[in-house]
């Protein structure tokens, strides 16, 4: 995410120019594109309309309520069911990172040095239940997300005027949002210029729901939304349907297609079974967030090479280290762990689908460091002798450590490996494996103070500030916390205050400064980064593989699915 910080009398003109360039600038990191154009998919197709695709998910969405959800599994369904003022182009590669108007008629008029957004809504839009879309639904939606609380609510509370007061209970509404139903307009006032604010408005969590929608968790009966699809038939942690909205046309919102197939999602936590079902045409789509079991990869390459391809992602896999509790409130202990981990071993556990790394910002994103890793080459054997020496110096040897993880393979194997490393290093470590569906809400509960465990991050949009949400002290919250390491570092905060305001079209100018911040983060050893992942696009023979779009933010674009 980007902010605008503009100074001097030319600021308004510069801001408008930057905004005009945002669509072209978003997604400018080329490595988020898929591995080949043929596997990325194309929106131009004359394939069949109708039928149902069975999609397997290794992990259930954290929530199916749009104002609570904050995982890739949920977003894959929500971005086509809950459109906000802005959304993303339905295209593969860098083009998919471009923001386009959604419920908004056009891009906003930005004034007051980048702090005021005046937006006119499209006329005639309706929710999936047939009720009309109103401007007043927008402030209600944002307030509902804050109350939920949505895991990314700090994007609202930090930058929208009055949102923090509403969050704390000091105000009954958000003073910085004014909606006029008669004029069909929304005016948003920010506390400070924020260059990626259109990206914030494009989050599925900002997808409109009708004013008056219940504030309770509606995951089992999702509310009406605006989009070509709607969620139905929810069986918690087992299945749900994403069916076409019969009232939607290709002209409802230009650039948002109506879709050709209904989607039936089934939760399949065993990746071996999941892969076998797709290979044998018993299901249609393998979860791109999972990895093919290495034992099945030769069969897939031999029998399904025309319906399988690896896709590059802008992602980081890491182990969080709770910096506010023993033993990882001690930097020497954190350094010891970073020296001890063999990132090559983790890559092997992942079937060779990791590029080993020590950095938080992944390759292909502005700010990715290119220097030497501070605690050893990630492509070389670990320095266990140095690690043990540091742990002894820290005084934390023998401390008990619980390592949190998911049941899903290979994530469970990652955690078991890491637990073994900690024991070999000199801790008394044990793993705590819990159900996939409960994992992130559990480790995001601050009362539990989890010491360490599995974590990963896939970009929400192509900007390093999106990743640094996880290292920002302002994002630490009692529930749905995303800053699992509870990093609260004055230098990090100072750099974010300077870097976040940079507009999207100027990101390259601060790439070196982002890289220095990421190098500092690695030196402080707040986390153990270990891999950047390639993911599988793997379908049954029923679907038109070439027409299916792999989106850089949301993975398989279900609205592009069609039968042969």
C-alpha positions, -999 to +999 in steps of 0.1 A: +000+000+000+012+035-008+005+069+007+008+103-009+029+129+009+029+160-012+043+194-002+041+229-017+017+247-040+019+221-068+007+193-045-029+190-058-018+188-094+009+163-086-016+142-066-041+141-095-013+130-118-002+103-094-038+091-091-042+090-129-011+068-130-022+045-102-040+021-125-008+017-146+015+016-116-003-010-095+010-044-101+042-031-117+063-059-101+066-083-130+073-114-110+037-116-098+028-128-133+023-164-140+049-187-154+036-186-189+009-168-208-008-200-218-013-211-182-023-176-170-055-177-189-073-152-211-106-134-206-113-137-243-131-169-248-162-183-265-165-214-243-196-229-229-218-213-203-234-234-176-225-263-153-207-265-120-170-267-112-160-285-080-132-266-063-112-282-035-098-261-007-072-274+017-081-249+044-116-235+049-119-197+047-114-181+081-149-164+076-174-162+049-187-129+063-170-103+041-163-078+069-145-105+090-126-125+064-089-120+058-074-151+042-067-159+006-093-187+007-121-162+016-109-135-008-110-160-037-148-162-032-155-127-019-138-105-046-164-117-071-193-116-046-187-084-026-175-056-048-167-022-032-161+012-047-131-002-065-119-036-075-092-052-097-091-061-134-099-097-142-066-104-159-035-124-153+000-111-145+007-075-137-025-063-155-045-080-127-030-057-102-046-027-118-074-010-098-106-004-117-139+014-107-164-010-091-195+005-075-178+039-081-187+054-115-151+065-121-119+073-102-123+098-074-118+135-075-089+140-050-083+173-033-070+189-001-035+177-007-046+141-011-069+140+019-103+143+004-119+118-020-151+127-037-168+097-054-199+093-074-216+059-074-230+041-105-267+043-109-291+013-109-269-012-091-286-038-070-276-063-044-279-100-050-313-100-032-326-073-055-324-044-031-309-011-044-274+000-036-273+033-017-244+056-009-252+053+028-243+016+026-207+025+023-201+041+058-222+013+072-200-013+056-168+003+069-182+006+104-193-030+103-158-041+093-143-021+121-167-036+147-162-071+135-132-066+138-117-072+104-080-082+107-070-053+084-091-027+101-061-005+108-062+004+071-094+022+080-088+033+115-053+048+107-062+067+076-100+076+076-107+106+097-128+097+127-125+059+122-102+056+152-127+074+174-155+052+162-134+021+169-127+032+204-163+039+211-158+077+214-180+083+184-212+067+170-201+071+134-171+079+113-169+117+108-146+113+078-172+096+056-202+115+043-228+098+021-256+114+002-282+090-011-300+116-031-269+127-050-255+092-050-221+104-037-196+096-010-169+119+004-140+104+024-117+126+044-083+111+054-061+119+084-031+121+060-025+114+023-024+077+016-012+067-019-027+032-018-061+043-006-078+030-038-063-004-029-078-002+005-112+006-010-108-025-033-104-049-003-133-074-003-138-063+033-149-029+019-174-047-004-208-032+001-235-048+022-269-032+028-273-008+057-289-026+086-272-059+079-267-077+112-234-070+130-231-106+141-209-131+123-229-141+091-204-167+079-231-194+079-256-173+060-235-146+042-253-113+035-263-100+001-235-084-019-228-067-052-212-089-079-216-116-105-217-143-078-233-149-044-226-173-016-251-201-007-254-235+010-228-231+036-219-261+057-193-248+081-158-261+075-171-286+049-185-269+018-202-238+003-215-227-031-206-196-051-234-193-077-240-169-105-261-139-098-288-141-125-293-104-126-257-096-134-246-088-169-212-079-184-223-043-185-233-041-148-198-030-140-175-028-170-145-052-166-164-075-141-176-104-162-208-123-153-191-157-151-200-189-169-201-216-142-214-221-107-188-231-081-191-258-055-163-256-029-154-286-008-129-285+020-103-313+016-076-311+042-057-341+029-036-328+000-029-364-013-066-371-016-072-336-030-046-341-057-057-376-066-093-364-070-083-337-095-059-361-113-087-387-117-114-361-126-134-367-094-130-329-087-121-300-110-097-276-092-068-282-068-063-255-042-036-232-055-027-225-018-016-261-013+013-280-028+012-311-048+025-341-028+060-349-041+050-385-045+022-375-070+041-349-090+056-374-115+021-388-122+007-353-127+035-343-150+030-375-170-008-377-171-019-341-168+008-319-183-018-300-204-038-290-173-010-283-148+014-254-145+034-237-118+025-200-110+048-175-095+035-157-064+046-126-044+047-144-011+067-151+020+066-181+043+080-176+077+080-186+114+068-158+137+088-151+169+068-134+197+091-105+206+070-097+237+075-129+256+102-154+265+124-167+249+121-146+218+120-112+235+158-118+235+175-108+202+204-133+207+178-161+210+161-149+178+195-147+160+203-183+171+171-196+156+178-178+123+213-193+121+199-228+129+172-232+103+181-251+071+159-234+045+169-260+019+153-286+041+121-267+042+122-263+004+125-301+001+096-306+024+077-283+000+084-304-030+110-280-043+084-253-047+102-228-025+130-203-034+149-202-001+151-167+014+160-148+046+141-116+036+106-106+044+100-087+012+099-113-016+117-112-050+097-093-076+084-067-051+099-032-049+123-032-019+134-068-020+171-067-007+198-081-028+226-081-003+240-108+019+217-124+045+228-115+081+227-150+095+239-173+068+233-181+032+198-195+028+211-218+001+238-233+023+240-255+054+231-237+086+257-227+112+245-248+141+277-242+161+272-204+160+235-208+167+242-228+199+268-203+210+244-175+207+216-193+225+240-200+255+249-163+255+212-153+255+206-173+287+175-188+271+188-223+267+163-248+282+133-225+279+100-242+270+087-233+235+054-242+219+054-242+182+019-236+166+010-252+133-018-264+110-028-300+103-025-293+066+005-308+047+032-297+042+026-270+068+025-295+096+058-309+084+073-274+084+063-270+120+076-305+130+109-297+114+112-264+131+103-280+165+132-305+159+155-276+151+146-258+183+152-289+204+185-296+188+194-260+194+188-263+231+152-253+238+125-276+252+101-274+223+069-291+214+045-286+185+008-277+189-010-286+157-046-274+154-073-276+128-067-255+097-099-235+099-092-224+135-054-217+131-051-181+121-080-168+143-063-187+172-028-174+168-043-140+162-058-140+197-035-119+218-046-134+251-029-167+241+005-150+235+017-178+211+055-180+212+062-191+176+047-209+147+038-210+110+028-179+091+027-168+055+017-138+035+005-134-001+003-099-014-030-080-012-017-056-037+018-049-052+034-027-027+059-034+002+036-015+027+011-043+023+037-068+037+047-043+064+012-043+078+025-074+096+054-055+112+035-023+121+028-018+158-004+000+149-019-033+136-015-052+169-051-059+181-067-082+207-084-105+181-076-112+144-042-098+150-019-101+120+014-089+136+020-123+151+056-114+163+041-083+179+069-061+165+069-027+180+101-010+168+105+028+167+128+026+137+103+005+118+076+030+127+097+059+116+105+044+083+069+034+076+058+070+084+082+082+056+077+053+031+040+047+032+030+081+018+050+075-014+026+073-044+024+041-065+041+057-095+071+068-074+077+035-056+109+027-075+124+060-062+123+046-026+131+010-034+166+013-018+151+027+014+126-002+016+154-026+010+174-010+039+143-014+061+139-050+052+176-056+058+172-040+093+142-063+099+163-093+090+191-082+113+167-078+142+156-114+135+119-106+143+109-136+121+125-165+104+118-161+067+125-192+047+106-194+014+090-177-016+065-201-032+054-213-066+019-226-066+000-251-087-027-243-113-042-278-117-075-287-132-096-316-143-101-324-180-136-309-178-124-273-176-109-251-203-074-248-187-062-221-212-091-198-206-089-198-168-072-167-154-047-170-126-050-136-108-019-122-091-039-113-060-067-138-058-054-169-075-079-188-097-104-164-110-136-185-108-155-161-131-132-171-159-140-208-155-157-226-184-163-261-195-148-274-227 
